[in-house]
Amino acid sequence: MIFRKAHEALSAPATTSASTRRRKVIGAMTGFAVAATLTAVAVPASAQNQGSHGAASSGQATRHYLSPLQVTSAFYASYNGDLAAGFDRYISKNLVLHGFNGPENREDWLKGDLNIKAGLTGFTMTVLDQIVEGDKVVTRWSLGGVHTGTVFGIPASGREVRLSGISIDRVIHGQSVEHWSEGNFGRFLDELRSETPPETAAPGAK
């Protein structure tokens, strides 16, 4: 628009006096100079605001996650507290699980471990060793208690039983996304099934 006005001023009819044409040109060019100055000032300010906004957005998007060791330590500690909450917090809903019997699913894993915990009086999970390699943590663990409730359909025997194993968790963004386990599960079931004389059964055995 400013360039067009300057061109119109220069191409004004010859009847217009030279001084008048000169005033029009100077006025148009002055307007162009002012507009250019305002544009030069406005652009850096706009860019600066955009940069600050981008930095803020980037900062808001940044999230700090627990390390793989912190995640697995907290998860196995939840066995001695609120195990269901531990699963919700530290085990991905999209977990890839390789259990004792090959690939299984997250819900069955939780259900089975809650059943073990409920059926053993004095239940305790003990972490014996943990080794970290990149995003994977190897955990050697042992759990047990007195068999005073029904576990996997096996009625109480009153025996003190123990299950031990080694698990590997691959941790991404604060959750285990893949889990492997190996352990003495067959022996554990044999201990649960073993007969115990009635007089040695723990009080409260069903």
N, C-alpha and C positions, 0 to 999 in steps of 0.2 A: 504494500500500500504506500509506504513512504517513497520507494523508488518511483512509483507511478506518478505521484504528486510532483516530484522533482522533474520528471520528464515533461509533464504538462506545463510546468512553469517555464522550462527552457523552450518549449515549442509554442508559446503563446503568440497570438497574432502580432504582426509588426506594428500595428496601431498602438499597441501598449508601449508606454515609454520604457526606455532602457532602465531607468532607475526603478520603475515598478517591477519589471521582470527580475532585476537583481535582488530586490527585497523578497520576492517570492522564492527565488532559488535559495537565498540565505536562510529564509524561514523553514523551507522544506528540509534542507541539509542539517539545520540545527535540530529540528525534530528527530531526524534520523540518528544524529549523534547522541541525543539524550536517550532515545529508545535503545540504541546499541549499548550505552553505558549501563542502563538498568538491566538489560539482558545479561551482560557480563557479570553484574553483581548478583543477580538472582540465581543463575545457574550453579555457581559454586555453593551457595547456601542450600539450594535444593539437593545437590549431590551430597553435601555434608549431612543433611537430615536423613537422606536415604541410607547413607553409610552407617549412621548411628543406629537407625532402625534395624538395618541388617545385622549389625553387631549384637543388638539386643535380642533380636530373634534367634540369632545363632547361640547366644548365651542361654536363652530360655530352653533351646532344644538340647543343650548339653546335659547329660544325665550321668551320674556316677553310680557304678554298680559295685557290689561286693566282689571280692576276688574269688576265684574258684575254691580256694582253701577255706575262705570265710563262709561261702555258701554251703559246702559239704559239712563243715564243722557244725554249723548251726542246724543243718538238716538232721544229722545223726543225733544231735543233742535233743531235738524235738521228740525223739522216741521216749525220752524220760519225762516228757511234759505233754503238750498238746500236739499229738502226731498229725492229726488232720490239718491243723493250721500250718504245720511244717511242710506238708505236701503242697498246700495252697500257695505258700510263699516261695518254696525253693524248687519245686518240681514242675516243669513245664506241662501245660495241658496237652501239648503236642509231643510229649515224650516218646522217644523210640526206646522200647524196653527189651532187653535180652535177659530174661530171668533164668531160674534154675532149669526150667524145662523148655528153653528156647524163647522166641518172641512171645510176649504176653501183652497185657495192657495195664495202663496206669491205675485204673479203678480196681482191678482185681488185686494188684499189688497192695494198694492201700487197705482194701477190705481184708486181705489175708493177714497183714501185719497188725491191724487193729484187733483181729480175732485172736492172734497169738498173745498180744498184750493183755487183752481182757481175760484170757484163760490162765494166765500165770500170775500168781500172787508174788509180790516182791519183784515184779518185772524190772529188769535193768538192762540198758544197752551200754556197752563199753567199747569205745574206740581204742584200738590197740596201736595202730600205726596209720599214718597218712603220708603219701608221697605225691608231690605235684610235678607234672610235666606239661607245660603249656596250658591248654584249657582243660586238661584231664587231671583228675585226682583219684588216686588209688587208696582205698580205705580198707584196713583189716579190722574186723569188728567181731563182737561176741555178745549175744543176748540170752537171757534165761530167767528162770524163776521156778516157783513150785507149781506144778500142774494141778490146779484146784478147780478149773472150769473146763468146759468142752472146747477143744481146739480142733478145727477141721473135722468135726463130727466125732472126735475121739473123746470119750468121757474122762473125767478127772481120775488120775492115778495116784495123786499125792506125791509123786516123785519130783525131785529137782531135775530139771531138764535144761539143756543148753544147745543153742544153735549158733554156729560160727561160720564166717565166710569172708570173702574178699570181693569188694565191689569197685567198679570204675564208673565215675561220673564225668561226662563231658559238659562243661559249664559255659554257657553263652549268655551274656547280659543278665547275670545274677540268678540264673536258673539252670538246673540240670536238664539238658535237652536229649541226652542219651545215657542209658544206664545198663551196665552189665553186672551180673552177680554169679558167683560160684560158692558153694558151701556144702556142709555135711547135712543137707536136708533129709536124706534117707535115714541117716542115723537118728536125727531128731525125731522123725516119725516113729521109729522103732522105740525110742525112749518113751514117747507118749503112749504107745500101745502096751508097753510092758506091764505085767500084773504086779500089784503091790499088796501084801497082806493088809487086811482092813485096819489092824491096830497101828500100822505105821502111816496110815493116810493122814495128811494134814487136816487140821480142823477146818470145817466149812467145805470140804470136798463134796462135789455133787455126784 
